[in-house]
């Protein structure tokens, strides 16, 4: 594809994103799926430019307002090429067959006026400069204080490619060497003892390690949520919001494939896909799959059954903005207030399933205190038979004993986890 054709493809995707109700990774995937003629390098370049524009959404919007320009994908693209790539947009808008329309004289003059200007203008408000949505600014500013701009800036660029090694199938050193032979050099992750981080971009699908089920793609922070459970062989464990099963797999590996895990989720289709992952990893014999909609009565009968209950609850996903930049500006599910109510309800639903002396591990991929510390404080008030418990030593913890991960401080996505232990002699509520 020509450079102009690549830009036109990105413009088409941006237009579809603006009209769609599904996340941009789904929109981009659908666009590519129906255009098999687009080669791998072209796909990568198109997706990279499209994501760059979304990562600069607030800054480009500020420039459009400053220049008194209409907010359209085309104008955003002209701005991005001029300011973000520091190139002449006329080169990407020509009269070739697969190009968008050439620049008008007026657009050319505008583009010329932008030459050598920085994307991050000094007149920008701090929240715009760091791409922080207005509805979260006060909460994140209050929580991070003087580190607000540093923390938010670290959420702009793309995330690292982390993977968890299924050490029950192959030792970490062997997997690392195998990946290196297949052209994927890696580093050990700083915190997870079973994590590897690819150096730069990598295509894992064609590696021996992926084909044999030795690795699963999983952010190091997500790996640490599984580690926070401190699961041991022979335990009974409930993964209440199992989703696609990434943490379920990590828990099975931590339990050395001995014990029982019940994986539940409201999305039965995601659980069905997880079943295939479990089979590929060779852990399906120890994992029961129970869609929530079909097993509500079953859950109510599980009083005091589980050593560990993991509630990795639905949340705003503010900690995943590196991977999902469109989620800063678009809500694809419940809003914050509704999510807070859902999270509290999940905690109250699962609490009775914990054995005396057992643990309830609460986790989110959110940076917002409303979904994290505040939620735990409210839970402990409602359930005095629980108390905070320490996390394993390998996990970085704050002064309250909570796991609080951010890209700026830890190089991971933003995650929160708290371990809550049920007292051996419950107090009457």
Secondary structure, 3 states (H helix, E strand, C coil): CCHHHHHHHHHHHHHHHHHCCCCHHHHHHHHHHCCCCCCHHHHHHHHHHHHHHHHCHHHHHHHHHHCCCCCCHHHHHHHHHHHHCCCCHHHHCCCCCCCCCCCCHHHHHHHHHCCCCCCCCCCCCHHHHCCCCHHHHHHHHHHHHHHHHHHHHCCCCCCCCEEEECCCCCCHHHHHHHHHHCCCCEEECCCCCCEEEECCCCCCCCCHHHHCCCEEECCHHHHHHHHHCCCCCCCEEEECCCCCCHHHHHHHHHCCCCCEEEEEECCHHHHHHHHHHHHHHCCHHHEEEEEHHHCHHHHHCCCCCEEEEEEECCCCCHHHCCCCHHHHCCCCCCCHHHHHHHHHHHHHHHHHHEEEEEEEEEEECCCCHHHCHHHHHHHHHHCCCEEEECCCCCCCCCCCCCEEECHHHHCCCCEEEEEEEECCCCCCC
